[in-house]
Each structure stands twice: as C-alpha cells, then as structure tokens.
Amino acid sequence: MIAIINYGMGNLRSVLNAFRSLSLDARIVDHPAGLVDASGIVLPGVGAFGNGIKQVRDLGFDEMLEREVRERGKPFLGLCLGMHMIATTGYEHGEHRGLGWVQGTVERLAEASPSGDALRVPHIGWNSVRVADSNRLFANTGMEPTFYFVHSYALRPVRSEIVSGWCEYGTEFAAAVEVDNILATQFHPEKSQRAGLQLLSNFAKLIGSD
C-alpha cells in the first residue's frame, strides 16, 4: 500500500486519483500510525514551507517518517512542498528548520535571468526536465520529459550529484533529487499527464507495487 500523507495541505485527491488510474493501492493517511503498514510513502504539498513543516510536526508525522523512511528504509516520494520539507532549511517567509534529510536550502526563485530578463514568480506551467539519471524515477520518460510546475521556491542541495533532473527557469534548479530510498520532485507528476504517470509507476516499481 502507498500511503499519501494528509497533513492539511496539498492536492491529495489528485495524487490519489493518479495512483489509482495506474491500478495501484494508494490511500490517504490522516494519522502517523497509518504509515506503519505502508510499503511506500508520499508527502505531497501545496503552500508555504513554514506552515507545512509545522503541520507535519504538530501532527507527529515527523517522528514516524524518521522511523519508517530513515530507519526502516521505506521508499519515500516528496512532491513540490514535500520536496522542500526534506531540506535542512527553508527561507519562505522567514527561516524554518526542515526534516534535514537532504543538506541544502529552499530559496526563492530569481525574478530576473542572468541576462536581466524579467521572470514571473511563481513559476507556473509546463517545462522540460534535463534528466541526469534515468535509472529510477525517470525510467522510460525520455531524456527531456515535460512536467507541470507551480512554485516560487526551489531546493538548492549542497551535493549536486543527488540531482536526477534539472529544470531551467532563468537559471537551472533541481527538478528532482534521489538519495537512496528518498526521492522527490519539484514538479507535480499527478498533473503531468503521461510522463507524470510513468514517474509514479516507476516509484511504485521501487516498492514492488506494479
């Protein structure tokens, strides 16, 4: 079973429907204890870093995630805000401590390119992703698949080698990271049609659900 964490923020139904369209057993989990029987865990999210991580901690999901993902090694997929919260620190409306699974910071996108061209923030729309590692999340998606983005902040990991996909919006930023059993995407695969469904299917294969 794939557990989709409900911490009060995020488009849970879209994520659930995407997995179910692939005939996968996915369920929305409202309490930390619901992660114990899961074979894989998804942390979705739409909103601000500070509010998101506060909700995760207030509901007790942080401790259960630490046990199930970090200690027991269950495959984890963070989506958008879910990707941000695995970082060390987020700087959205202040400074906030993340889960600390990936050394790095979450910072606001630049509003101008290096050449001085104005950029709209938030970054909304379809963008291609330059795949750096196609063995897991991006298997069978092609070398430059297109995904749907909605965000004003991006993860800046300390170690660039953990980035499995890059996107360019003025400058390059991490579109996806993969560290052992911890995977995350800045884009929304549940809204990204064929390429997004392939990516979710790839995640399911990592946990033996296909």
Rosetta blueprint (number, residue, H / E / L):
1 M L
2 I E
3 A E
4 I E
5 I E
6 N L
7 Y L
8 G L
9 M L
10 G L
11 N L
12 L H
13 R H
14 S H
15 V H
16 L H
17 N H
18 A H
19 F H
20 R H
21 S H
22 L L
23 S L
24 L L
25 D L
26 A E
27 R E
28 I E
29 V E
30 D L
31 H L
32 P H
33 A H
34 G H
35 L H
36 V L
37 D L
38 A L
39 S L
40 G E
41 I E
42 V E
43 L E
44 P L
45 G L
46 V L
47 G L
48 A L
49 F H
50 G H
51 N H
52 G H
53 I H
54 K H
55 Q H
56 V H
57 R H
58 D H
59 L L
60 G L
61 F H
62 D H
63 E H
64 M H
65 L H
66 E H
67 R H
68 E H
69 V H
70 R H
71 E H
72 R L
73 G L
74 K L
75 P L
76 F E
77 L E
78 G E
79 L E
80 C L
81 L H
82 G H
83 M H
84 H H
85 M L
86 I L
87 A E
88 T E
89 T E
90 G E
91 Y L
92 E L
93 H L
94 G L
95 E L
96 H E
97 R E
98 G L
99 L L
100 G L
101 W L
102 V E
103 Q E
104 G E
105 T E
106 V E
107 E E
108 R E
109 L L
110 A L
111 E L
112 A E
113 S L
114 P L
115 S L
116 G L
117 D L
118 A E
119 L L
120 R L
121 V L
122 P L
123 H E
124 I E
125 G E
126 W E
127 N E
128 S E
129 V L
130 R E
131 V E
132 A L
133 D L
134 S L
135 N L
136 R L
137 L L
138 F L
139 A L
140 N L
141 T L
142 G L
143 M L
144 E L
145 P L
146 T E
147 F E
148 Y E
149 F E
150 V E
151 H E
152 S L
153 Y E
154 A E
155 L E
156 R E
157 P E
158 V L
159 R L
160 S H
161 E H
162 I H
163 V E
164 S E
165 G E
166 W E
167 C E
168 E E
169 Y L
170 G L
171 T L
172 E E
173 F E
174 A E
175 A E
176 A E
177 V E
178 E E
179 V E
180 D L
181 N L
182 I E
183 L E
184 A E
185 T E
186 Q L
187 F L
188 H L
189 P H
190 E H
191 K H
192 S L
193 Q H
194 R H
195 A H
196 G H
197 L H
198 Q H
199 L H
200 L H
201 S H
202 N H
203 F H
204 A H
205 K H
206 L H
207 I L
208 G L
209 S L
210 D L
